[in-house]
Amino acid sequence: MTFGPRMLKTGLAVTLALYISLWLKLPSPVIAAVAAIFALQPTIYRSWRYLVEQLQTNTLGAVLAMLGGMLFSNEPIAVGLVCILVIMICLKLKMGDTIGITLVTVVAVMEASGQWEFALNRFLLSLIGILSAFIINILVFPPKPRVQYEQQIRQTFDQLSLLLRTAVSDEIKETVFRQGKRELEDTIVSLTDKYKMMEEEEKKLKAPKFSDHRQLVLYKQMLEALRKGYEALDAVDQHYFQAVRSPELNQEFDQHLEKLTKFHEHIMLKFDDKLKPNYVEAMQFEQENDEFLRRMLDRYAEERTGVLRLSIVSAEIYEYGYQLERLNRLADHSVSSSISGTSSGE
């Protein structure tokens, strides 16, 4: 595990919450520290949303805890029942992320048998912790999901490229392949979560510009191409080696996968502004991808051996190529727009 910005920000948020609590001479500052730990979110929008939702659910929790404390004192069964009620309300309001700190407030308030001064104190401590996390999240290493997403996209492509290029040729060690495939799957899941956060922040935090919307479309297609590449790799792993194959067929699959990864690499270089749009290459690739599937279907119709498994593999590989064609069109359009923009600027 490496030391990252989130670790640093968590420590700073806890420190700030404790200092503010001590400066205001509030008892039990540890509640503010706990609230700061829970409140740190991966994006600015989620931090703001968490702050607003926490204000609502904490207020509700404190009120219910006061009523429960006045009616039932601090009996353990009463505390448990009020906690269950608060959880149900939070889930009903679709504010499940706020349950943790809200329950801390409920238990703390009911401990004092519903005294309103005590309830106000605990509410302020929770608020201090949440605000401390929000401030630190904005001022110290503010989240940059786009930069992180682009870096992870390139790292994921490197993983995919190695596995695809060595899968059919059977050059890679079995243990290395299995571990790499698991890591690739986990990385794609992580990328999916990051894309959702970017999309959420773009739509909720500000009015999206056309350029921002276009960038999201690019990011989504980058992710889709990687996902289809993984599905092609998984199809090779699950079906290819169980089917009857000739050396010529192995070579044909291996060569086509090499073309796919090379084309994918060229597309990524276009996004890095290192290659010009190449429409001839794109047309040639599209023809080769179509011809690959056509040849495979013709071969299966003639031989009728291992048809089902190899047809699944062929279809997944073709779909990966199709998604690359779509990504390439977006890349060429993006590069052409940047070139025309530079020319008009000059």
C-alpha positions, 0 to 999 in steps of 0.5 A: 500500500502506497501513501496517497493524498486520501491518507494525508487528507484524512489525517489533516481533516481529523486534526482540523476537527480536533483543533476546532473542537478544542478551540470551542471548548466542546467536550468529547471532540473524538466525535468530531474526529470520527465524523471527519473520517467518514465525511471524506469523499472522492469528489467535490460534488459527493463531499457537498452532497454528503454535507447536505444529507448529513445535516438533514439526517443528523438533525432528524437523528438528534430529534428522535434521540432526544424524544427517545431519551426523554421517554425511555431514558438510556435503556439499551433496548430503547437505544437499539430501537431508535437506531433501527428507526433512524436506519429505516428512515435514512434508507427510505430517504436514499441517504444510506451513506449518512447512516454511520455518523447519524447513529453516532449522534443518536447513541451519544444523545440517548446516552444523556437521556435526551438532554437538549444541551447535550444533543446540541453539543453532539450535533455541533461536533458532528457538523465540525467534523463534516465541515473539516473534511469538506474544507480539507477536500477542497483545499488540499489535493482537490480530487481530479477524477479526469486526470486519474481516469486518463492515467488509469485508462493507459495503465489498463490498456498496457495490461490488456495489450500484454495479455491479448498479445500472449494469450493465443500464442500461449507464451505467458506463464499460467500464474502470471496470466491468471493474476493479470486477468484478475487485476485487469477485471478489478481495474475495469470495475474501478474505472467504471466507478470513476466514470460514474463519479465524473458523469455525476459531478459533471451533471450535478455540480455545474451546467455541462458545456458541449466540450465537457459532454464530448469529453465524457463521450470519449471517456465512455468509449475508451472504457467500453473498448477496454471492457470489450477487450477484456471480454475477448480475453475472457472468451479466449481463456474460457473457450479457445483452448477447449476447442479443436484447432489447427496450427494455422488457425492459432496463427490466424487468431494470434495475428488478428489479436496483434492487429487489434492491440496495435490499432488500439495503441495507435488510437491511444497515441492519437489521444496523446496528440502524437499521431495524425488522423489516419483514415486509410488505416481505419478503413483497412482495419474495418475491412480486416475485422469484417473479413476475419469474422467472415473467414471464421464463419466460413471455416466453421460451416465447412469443418463443423468441429469446435464450432460453438466455442470458436464462434463465441471467441470470434464474435467477442474478438470482432466486437472488440474490433468494432468498439475500436472502430468507434473509438478511432472515429472519435479520436480522429474527430477530436484530433481534427478539431484540435488541428482546425482550432490551432489553425484558426488561432494562428 
